[in-house]
Amino acid sequence: MRRTVIALAAFLVFACAAAVAGERVTVTLDEINNRGYIPQWMVIGKFSAGLPGGYTGMVVARRAQLPDKDFLEDQGGEAAIKPEVGMAHARGEKGQALWQKLSADSGLIDLGPLYPGMPESTMYAAVYIDSIRDAALFLDMETLTGATVWVNHEMALRSAPGALGETGREKLLVQLKSGVNLLLIKFGGLRYERA
């Protein structure tokens, strides 16, 4: 079975839920704390790996790195985006990519069902987090290529390039403000076969 799996230890996405275009997926901080993971996401993907040799070349070279290219620049860019379900982004000759709503019931993002046949690509996950007070949120993430994280349009983390197996393990405490906060994560993935 072929699956594109991105291990972000804070979440597991199984299935695409029906969503209304223009919807902003919002969860409460209390819901995240009670479950121990983020239960709803907006995701967009199948952007180019953006690296010489792609992620496969990166694995062969045993050097992990997330591409610098901003695939969201047509809608304000990574640091200014206000994603909504159904929002489109250009993918060059490959047409458009759309933000889609996903539901999770544990802590790992599995995008294989949503993007079948995807050998490798760069993807994003986003969620609006509603907090009744200023608070901190702990993220424990593991990705193949590292991640870049923005909270309320401010970069909170960019994984440094490094040896494969060492890069991409990130623990991060992010500060949330009272009200609605945007969490955006950029990461890369590969297809692999599960026995």
C-alpha positions as CSV (number, residue, x, y, z in Angstrom):
1,M,0.0,0.0,0.0
2,R,1.5,3.4,-1.0
3,R,1.2,6.2,1.5
4,T,2.7,9.6,1.9
5,V,3.2,10.0,5.6
6,I,4.5,13.0,7.4
7,A,5.0,12.3,11.0
8,L,4.2,15.4,13.0
9,A,3.8,14.0,16.5
10,A,1.1,16.5,17.4
11,F,-1.5,15.1,14.9
12,L,-2.8,12.2,12.7
13,V,-5.0,12.9,9.8
14,F,-7.1,10.0,8.4
15,A,-9.9,11.2,6.2
16,C,-11.1,14.2,4.3
17,A,-14.2,15.7,5.9
18,A,-16.9,17.6,4.0
19,A,-16.3,21.3,4.2
20,V,-17.7,24.5,2.9
21,A,-15.6,26.6,0.6
22,G,-14.4,29.7,2.5
23,E,-14.5,28.0,5.8
24,R,-11.7,28.6,8.3
25,V,-11.1,25.5,10.3
26,T,-11.0,26.5,13.9
27,V,-10.4,24.4,17.1
28,T,-10.2,25.6,20.7
29,L,-7.0,25.3,22.7
30,D,-9.0,23.4,25.3
31,E,-10.0,20.8,22.7
32,I,-6.3,20.4,21.7
33,N,-5.3,20.1,25.4
34,N,-8.0,17.5,26.1
35,R,-7.2,15.4,23.1
36,G,-3.4,15.8,23.1
37,Y,-3.4,16.6,19.4
38,I,-5.0,19.0,16.9
39,P,-8.2,17.3,15.6
40,Q,-9.0,19.4,12.5
41,W,-6.7,20.8,9.8
42,M,-6.6,22.5,6.5
43,V,-4.0,21.0,4.2
44,I,-2.7,21.8,0.8
45,G,-0.1,20.0,-1.2
46,K,1.6,18.4,-4.1
47,F,3.9,21.4,-4.6
48,S,7.3,20.7,-6.0
49,A,10.0,19.3,-3.7
50,G,11.9,22.4,-4.8
51,L,15.3,20.7,-4.3
52,P,17.9,19.4,-6.8
53,G,17.2,15.7,-7.0
54,G,14.0,16.2,-5.0
55,Y,13.5,14.5,-1.6
56,T,14.7,11.3,-3.1
57,G,18.1,12.9,-3.9
58,M,18.1,14.3,-0.3
59,V,17.6,10.8,1.1
60,V,20.4,9.4,-1.1
61,A,22.7,12.2,0.0
62,R,21.5,11.7,3.7
63,R,21.1,15.5,4.0
64,A,17.7,16.8,5.0
65,Q,16.5,20.2,4.0
66,L,13.1,21.9,3.4
67,P,12.9,24.1,0.2
68,D,13.0,27.9,0.6
69,K,10.4,28.5,-2.1
70,D,7.2,30.1,-0.9
71,F,4.5,28.1,-2.7
72,L,1.8,30.4,-1.2
73,E,3.0,33.7,-2.6
74,D,0.0,34.1,-5.0
75,Q,-2.2,34.6,-1.9
76,G,0.0,36.8,0.2
77,G,2.8,34.3,1.0
78,E,3.7,32.0,3.9
79,A,4.0,34.9,6.4
80,A,0.7,36.6,5.4
81,I,-1.6,33.8,4.2
82,K,-5.1,33.6,5.7
83,P,-6.0,30.1,4.5
84,E,-9.6,29.0,4.0
85,V,-11.1,25.7,2.7
86,G,-11.3,25.9,-1.1
87,M,-8.6,28.7,-1.5
88,A,-6.6,28.0,-4.6
89,H,-2.9,28.3,-5.3
90,A,-1.1,28.1,-8.6
91,R,1.2,25.1,-9.2
92,G,2.7,26.1,-12.5
93,E,2.0,23.7,-15.3
94,K,0.3,21.3,-12.8
95,G,-2.7,23.6,-12.4
96,Q,-4.0,24.6,-9.0
97,A,-3.9,23.2,-5.5
98,L,-6.8,23.7,-3.1
99,W,-6.9,24.0,0.7
100,Q,-8.9,21.0,2.0
101,K,-10.3,20.1,5.4
102,L,-9.0,17.0,7.2
103,S,-10.1,15.4,10.4
104,A,-7.6,13.7,12.8
105,D,-8.0,11.1,15.6
106,S,-4.4,10.9,16.7
107,G,-1.0,12.5,16.2
108,L,0.3,11.7,12.7
109,I,-0.6,13.3,9.4
110,D,-1.2,10.7,6.6
111,L,-1.8,12.5,3.3
112,G,-1.8,9.3,1.2
113,P,-5.5,9.0,0.8
114,L,-5.8,12.7,-0.2
115,Y,-2.8,12.7,-2.6
116,P,-2.5,9.2,-4.1
117,G,0.3,8.6,-6.5
118,M,2.3,11.5,-5.1
119,P,6.0,10.4,-5.1
120,E,7.3,13.5,-3.2
121,S,6.2,17.0,-2.6
122,T,6.1,20.0,-0.2
123,M,2.9,20.5,1.7
124,Y,1.3,22.8,4.3
125,A,-1.1,22.3,7.2
126,A,-2.9,25.1,8.9
127,V,-5.5,25.6,11.7
128,Y,-7.0,28.5,13.5
129,I,-6.7,28.0,17.3
130,D,-9.2,29.9,19.5
131,S,-7.8,30.6,23.0
132,I,-9.8,32.2,25.8
133,R,-6.6,33.7,27.2
134,D,-2.9,34.2,26.4
135,A,-1.4,30.7,26.6
136,A,1.4,28.5,25.3
137,L,1.0,25.5,23.0
138,F,3.7,22.7,23.0
139,L,4.4,21.2,19.5
140,D,6.3,17.9,19.3
141,M,7.0,17.3,15.6
142,E,8.9,14.8,13.6
143,T,9.3,15.2,9.8
144,L,11.7,13.8,7.2
145,T,12.8,17.2,6.0
146,G,12.3,19.5,8.9
147,A,9.5,22.1,9.1
148,T,8.9,25.8,9.1
149,V,6.2,27.0,11.6
150,W,4.4,30.3,11.7
151,V,2.2,31.5,14.5
152,N,0.0,34.6,13.7
153,H,2.2,35.3,10.6
154,E,5.4,35.3,12.6
155,M,8.0,32.6,11.9
156,A,8.4,30.6,15.1
157,L,10.7,27.8,13.7
158,R,12.7,26.9,10.7
159,S,14.5,23.6,10.9
160,A,18.1,23.8,10.1
161,P,19.4,21.5,7.3
162,G,21.3,18.6,8.7
163,A,21.9,14.9,8.6
164,L,19.0,12.7,7.7
165,G,17.5,11.3,10.8
166,E,18.6,14.2,12.9
167,T,16.8,17.1,11.2
168,G,13.1,17.3,11.6
169,R,12.8,16.4,15.3
170,E,11.5,19.6,16.8
171,K,10.0,20.5,20.1
172,L,8.6,24.0,20.2
173,L,6.6,26.1,22.7
174,V,4.6,28.7,20.8
175,Q,2.8,31.6,22.4
176,L,-0.9,32.1,21.6
177,K,-2.8,35.3,22.2
178,S,-6.3,35.5,23.6
179,G,-8.6,35.1,20.6
180,V,-8.0,33.3,17.3
181,N,-4.4,32.4,16.3
182,L,-3.2,31.0,13.0
183,L,-0.8,28.0,13.1
184,L,0.8,27.2,9.7
185,I,3.3,24.4,9.2
186,K,5.3,23.7,6.0
187,F,6.8,20.2,5.5
188,G,7.8,17.7,2.9
189,G,7.1,14.1,2.3
190,L,7.8,11.0,0.3
191,R,5.7,8.0,-0.7
192,Y,6.7,4.7,0.8
193,E,5.3,1.2,0.8
194,R,4.0,-0.4,3.9
195,A,4.0,-4.2,4.0
